[in-house]
Structures are given as structure tokens and as C-alpha cells.
Amino acid sequence: MRNSTRSGVDPFIVMDVMEAARKAEEAGRHIIHMEVGQPGTGAPKGANEALAKAMEQGPLGYTVALGLPALRQRIARLYGDWYDVDLNPDRVVITPGSSGGFLLTFTALFDSRDRVGIGAPGYPSYRQILKALGLVPVDLPTAPENRLQPVAEDIQGMDLKGLMVASPANPTGTMLDHASMGALIEAAQGQGASFISDEIYHGLEYEAKAVTALELTDECYVINSFSKYFSMTGWRVGWMVVPEDQVRVVERIAQNMFICAPHASQVAALAAMDCEDELQANLDVYRRNRALMLDGLPKAGFANIAPPDGAFYVYADVSDLTNDSRAFAAEVLEKAGVAVTPGLDFDPQRGHTTLRFSYARATADIEDGLERLRLFMAARGAIREQA
């Protein structure tokens, strides 16, 4: 059977690493997971309790395509609480995870062969979803002096129809401040490109609050999710904020693509938003883990890192150790029992010399993983010296 040219997307390498780690665990090994951006905690207790109560009261069926009105209203209130932004809840669209938000955004804004700029390194699925929709992802190689974030100069003369940014970013955890975000918005709008802000890691910041694009403009698409800060990866529920004149456009597409986000997940998500004490306790764990990583990775031999402002990742330049990050990650898994992600997932051109380390799991796992990495690197160095 023939396949479409659009189906020729690259694999999501971190998922392949997860599968290799699963097989190792199935064979009886204890693996420390630093590969996947998944919180070690589950959904807040209040979310589980709210869903159990809702299920006792009756069946859960379709919701309207835009999502439960109460959830949309509560999300709008979050923007007031977090950013002092007065947001009309009618602009909020509930989606099947941020992935559903990407599909709706790219379908609503772009035509086949339109060029959309994305920072490199960046979340790999941006590139693959754009390809699958017949669009052209345009990698914008970011520079260490810009903390691996795109800057306005990067998009000059690029003939873009859209620009997507992420702050805090995956895989680096670095953030854009007001001035940098504003400059990118101005540069994009100056060439008629739609501006899209991936804010899935908002709430996971350590020294300064992340900036939402909605503080600077209403003419943008914002995508977020309950997966990261709210620890609800498997529930597959997220949201978008779109300009008022775009709501009906997105609604029509959502009706046909998804009907709605899962009703059960929406019920749980609404309750999760009021579990602030538990969510902040999770953040305290990530904060401790971040400190351990910034201390332990250089001691293990991974010294060239971009200190993260948010999210739960450290991105390391390992060009002094390898020019094949995929093979090196496989060696780390085999010999140290630590799963890490090759940079090729995030930067096809330069990722052969980078690795991403996630610190989203329990602190004891992070401590164990760092010690395993230290021992592995020490043994690797000794072997090299003997050779």
C-alpha cells in the first residue's frame, strides 16, 4: 500500500529511548529515567477525587467542542492571577493535550507549503507535525550567547508565514524576557507572520516568572497544557488562547478533528487548578533536583550546559565526548543504566553533539542517576587513558 509524502516524518527519538529503557527494565535492570519530560508525580489528589465524584453522578459524554465553560472560565482567571491579564474566557479553547493545540493552530493559520519558523534546538514534534500537514518547518539555529532562544534578527528575510517560540523552552529550559518576546512579536508581525507561543512549561520557573505573549499582544495564538505543571501527562488535556476573530475558525476545525477533548480529563483539570499547595510542593522537588543537576552534571564530566530558567531539563554540549549523541545515549543506558535523550531529537543539524537530561522524577532518582553518571564517566575516562 502506498503512503503519502506527508507521512515521511522522523521518529520521536525520546520515545525510542523510552522503549529501549522499558526493554532493559523488562530484563530485570533498574533504569533511572532522565530521558522523558514527564513529572514523577501523578495528577493532584483533588483532580482524582473530582473525577470519581463526577463518575458517580452519571455518564461522561461529549462536551461542546470548545470545552467545558467552567474550565474555560477558570483558565481565564489563571491569566489574571499569574500575569495580571484580563482574558475573555470566550477566547479559551480546550484541546486534547498541547499536541491537539498544535494541530488546530497549524491547520487554522497556514496553507500547504507555508514556511513556519521554529527555534533549534526545539521540541521535535513541531517539525514533524508541520511536515505531516504539508507545511515547511524552518529551523532557526539559536546561539549560546542568546541562551539558545531565537532573536528578532534570526527571522529577517526568511519569508515566514508563522513563528513559533517556547519559553521556558524544551530542551534548554531557557526563557524569553519581556523585551526579547516583544522584539520577536514585532519582527514576526512586521513581515505578516502569525506569532505562536508554546507556554506548556509555565508555572515551572525558578527565579523569575515566565512571560506570556498575552501580556504583549492579543494577536497571537498561545498553547498550553495540563501535562507539566499540573502533572497530568496521560490525561491528554490542554488549552489554547486565540484572538476573538479566530475562535469560530478553531471551533469548526476542532468539531471535525476531535469533537472535544476527553470529558473526564476536563473535569479533573478543572479541579487540579485549585490544588495549589500540592502543585507548589511538586515545584519544590524540581527546584531541589535542578540544584542537584547543576552541581552534579559538571562533576560527572558534563560541564558545558545552559542553566535552565524553567521546565525540568538541562541541555548539555558533549562535543568533547562524542560526535554521535544517539550512540552515546545508548552507551549511557547500557553501561550506566541511565536513560537520556540524544540532541538529534531537538536539532537535526547540531544535535549529534548534545544531550538532554530531564530532572522531573523523584529526588532520590536524580541523586542515584548523577552518581551512576559520575561512575560511568570515570570508568570511560580510565578506559580512554589505557587505550
ZIBEL-V701374 format. One record per helix or strand of 2 or more residues. SS is the DSSP state (alpha for helix, beta for strand). FROM is the first residue (numbers start at 1). LEN is the number of residues. If there is no record, write none. Layout:
# ZIBEL-V701374
SS:FROM:LEN + SS:FROM:LEN
This chain:
# ZIBEL-V701374
alpha:5:3 + alpha:13:14 + beta:32:2 + alpha:45:13 + alpha:69:15 + alpha:89:3 + beta:92:4 + alpha:97:13 + beta:115:6 + alpha:124:9 + beta:136:6 + alpha:144:3 + alpha:152:4 + beta:162:5 + alpha:178:13 + beta:194:5 + alpha:213:3 + beta:221:5 + alpha:233:3 + beta:238:4 + alpha:244:14 + alpha:263:10 + alpha:276:25 + beta:305:2 + beta:313:5 + alpha:325:12 + beta:338:2 + beta:341:2 + alpha:343:3 + alpha:351:3 + beta:354:5 + alpha:363:24
